[in-house]
């Protein structure tokens, strides 16, 4: 609640941290479905690698590569480009 003014400046932040226009109350369930979806995508990358008989280390690298070089990285860089940010794929 103390950062309400900051979050209101950024539509996507307000949508996440001020659901219904207000900060969640202490003890209220807070959901972040986009973050959950990102974690699911990382697990998918790991599981796909393991199914191809990769080692645990290789499977974790596959998840990291998906985040820093793959579709998740493209989503992050695209968001920043769309909203005037400076983060690019090269930064990731």
C-alpha positions as CSV (number, residue, x, y, z in Angstrom):
1,X,0.0,0.0,0.0
2,X,2.9,2.3,0.7
3,X,4.0,2.1,-3.0
4,X,0.5,2.7,-4.4
5,X,1.6,6.0,-6.2
6,X,4.5,4.2,-7.8
7,X,2.4,1.3,-9.0
8,X,-0.3,3.6,-10.4
9,X,2.3,5.1,-12.7
10,X,2.7,1.8,-14.5
11,X,-0.4,0.1,-15.8
12,X,1.0,-3.5,-15.7
13,X,2.4,-3.0,-12.2
14,X,-1.0,-1.5,-11.0
15,X,-2.8,-4.5,-12.5
16,X,-0.6,-6.9,-10.6
17,X,0.0,-5.1,-7.3
18,X,-3.3,-3.2,-7.0
19,X,-5.9,-5.7,-8.0
20,X,-9.3,-4.0,-8.2
21,X,-7.5,-0.7,-7.6
22,X,-6.4,-1.5,-4.1
23,X,-3.4,-3.1,-2.4
24,X,-4.1,-6.6,-1.0
25,X,-4.8,-6.6,2.8
26,X,-2.5,-8.5,5.1
27,X,-3.4,-12.2,5.0
28,X,-5.3,-11.8,1.7
29,X,-4.4,-14.3,-1.1
30,X,-2.1,-12.7,-3.6
31,X,-1.9,-14.2,-7.1
32,X,0.6,-13.7,-9.9
33,X,-0.5,-15.9,-12.7
34,X,2.0,-14.5,-15.2
35,X,4.9,-15.5,-12.8
36,X,3.3,-18.9,-12.3
37,X,3.1,-19.4,-16.1
38,X,6.8,-18.4,-16.4
39,X,7.8,-21.0,-13.8
40,X,5.7,-23.6,-15.6
41,X,7.6,-22.8,-18.8
42,X,10.9,-23.3,-17.1
43,X,9.8,-26.6,-15.7
44,X,8.6,-27.7,-19.2
45,X,12.1,-26.9,-20.6
46,X,13.7,-28.9,-17.8
47,X,11.3,-31.9,-18.2
48,X,11.7,-31.9,-22.0
49,X,15.5,-32.0,-21.7
50,X,15.2,-34.8,-19.1
51,X,12.9,-36.8,-21.4
52,X,15.6,-36.5,-24.1
53,X,18.0,-38.2,-21.6
54,X,19.8,-35.0,-20.6
55,X,21.7,-34.9,-17.3
56,X,20.2,-32.9,-14.4
57,X,22.8,-30.2,-15.1
58,X,21.9,-30.1,-18.8
59,X,18.2,-30.0,-18.0
60,X,18.7,-27.0,-15.7
61,X,20.8,-25.3,-18.4
62,X,17.9,-25.9,-20.8
63,X,15.6,-24.1,-18.4
64,X,18.1,-21.2,-18.0
65,X,18.6,-21.0,-21.7
66,X,14.8,-20.7,-22.2
67,X,14.8,-17.8,-19.7
68,X,17.9,-15.9,-20.9
69,X,17.9,-16.8,-24.7
70,X,14.6,-18.3,-25.6
71,X,10.9,-17.4,-25.7
72,X,10.8,-16.0,-22.2
73,X,13.7,-13.7,-23.0
74,X,11.9,-12.5,-26.1
75,X,8.8,-11.8,-24.1
76,X,10.8,-9.8,-21.6
77,X,12.7,-7.8,-24.2
78,X,9.5,-7.3,-26.1
79,X,7.7,-5.9,-23.1
80,X,10.5,-3.4,-22.5
81,X,10.6,-2.4,-26.1
82,X,6.8,-1.9,-26.1
83,X,7.0,0.3,-22.9
84,X,10.0,2.4,-23.7
85,X,12.5,0.4,-21.7
86,X,16.1,-0.1,-22.5
87,X,16.5,-3.9,-21.7
88,X,17.2,-6.0,-24.8
89,X,17.9,-9.6,-25.7
90,X,21.6,-8.7,-25.6
91,X,21.2,-7.7,-21.9
92,X,19.7,-11.0,-21.1
